[in-house]
Amino acid sequence: MHDWTVSGILVVTTGGAGGDLPPLVAASLALRDRGHEIIFVGDASVERTLAPFHVAVEVLPKEVDLGPRLGGVIQEAMQATGGDLATAGPMVQRGLTVWAHDVAKPLSQSIERHRPTVIVTSLFGVEAVDATCPSNPWAVVNSTFYIGPHPPRPLEDDIGPRALPLVKRYAELLEAPDLVLHATDQVFDYSFDRLPSRHHYVGPLGIWEPPRERPRYLDEPGDPWILVSISSQRQDDLALADATLQALADAPVRVLVTLGPEHDPSELSSPPANARVEKTVSHSAVLERAVLLVSHAGHGTVMKALWQGRPMVLIPWGRDQPGVAARAHALGVAEVVPREHATSETIRDAVTRSLASEEMSRNAAMHSARLRATDPPATAAGHLESLL
C-alpha cells in the first residue's frame, strides 16, 4: 500500500453517455480508494450515474451539455451536406471546438475554485481542458485504442469518415497533457510498442459499469442467450438491431437487445418471440451467460465480451468502430460484417459461423484469462499518481 499524500483531483467528464465516462470513473474510484479526494465536473447525467458512489459532482451549465450539443451539431452537419459523412466531418469538428471553448469558461471557474493538484479528462474533454491553459499537471484517459503519432494503422482505416476530422484534432491536442492513458489492451491494439514517452496502456477500463440489478430472466432455463448491442450514445444504428432480430427470429437462441437510454423499444420493428428488448441492462451480467455478442463494435462492449471470453459478430457503424472491429478480428475472436453488407442473411451466416467455430471460442477464452490476470483501474491509478 503506497503512502501517498492526499490530493485533490478534478475529473472533467463532460458527458454521461457513450464510452468516455466508464474509463474515467474506473480510474477515479481507484484513486479514491487510495485516499485521494476526487471532484467530478460534468453534466446532470454524470451526476445521476455517480449518485450511488457518494462522490462530489459539480454540474456544468445545462447549455453546454454534451449530448444535446453533439446531437445538434451532427444533425446540422448532415442536413447541410445532404447526408454525406465525409463532408459533414469537418463541420462536426468545428462545432465541437466551439462547444469545447464554451465548456472552458465554467471549467476555468471550477479550476480556480478547487485548485486541484491534477486534472483528469477524457478524449472528448481534451480541447476544453487545453483551452483553460491549466497551470497544474493534467492527464487524458482515452477510452479506445491508441490515438497519436505513427499509429499501427492509418486513422483513415480505423475511424469513420464523419468522426475522422474530430479524432485527428484530438490526436494533435494529445501533445499538450502531461500524461495520456489508453484504456485498452496492448495485445488487442496489435501489440503496438511505439507509444510516445507520456503515453501508456492501462488495460480495458471501459468494462466498468454502474451498479444494476441482474435480470432474473437470464437464469431461467431455455435456449442460449445472444446479446445484441447498439450504441448507448445516439447513432443511426437501429437498423443493426432490426436486421439481427430478423436474422435470429427462427434460431434456437434467446436474443437480448439493448438500445441505450436515447432509444425506445417502440422504434424497432416487431421483435420476434425469442427476443427481449431493453434500454439498458448490465452487459457484463448478460455476457456471463451469453454465448455470443452481436454489436456495433463499440470499444467498451467489445472489451466486456473479451473479458468474459465471448466470441463476437461485429458490424462497425462509425466513430472508432472500424478500428475496434479490425482488432477483434485480428485476435481471432470476431466475425466482421461491413455496414454496407449488413443484412439479415449476412448477419445470420456470421452468427452461424461464430457459434460453430471452436478456434474462435478458444481464442476468446485465452484472451479472457490473460485480461483477468490484470487490474486496469489500479494500473491507471498508479500512473496518475505519478503526477501528484
Beta strands, then each sheet from edge to edge (+ up, - down):
strand 1: 8-12
strand 2: 37-42
strand 3: 56-59
strand 4: 118-122
strand 5: 138-142
strand 6: 179-182
strand 7: 199-201
strand 8: 225-229
strand 9: 254-258
strand 10: 275-278
strand 11: 292-295
strand 12: 312-314
strand 13: 334-336
sheet 1: 3+ 2+ 1+ 4+ 5+ 6+ 7+
sheet 2: 10+ 9+ 8+ 11+ 12+ 13+
end
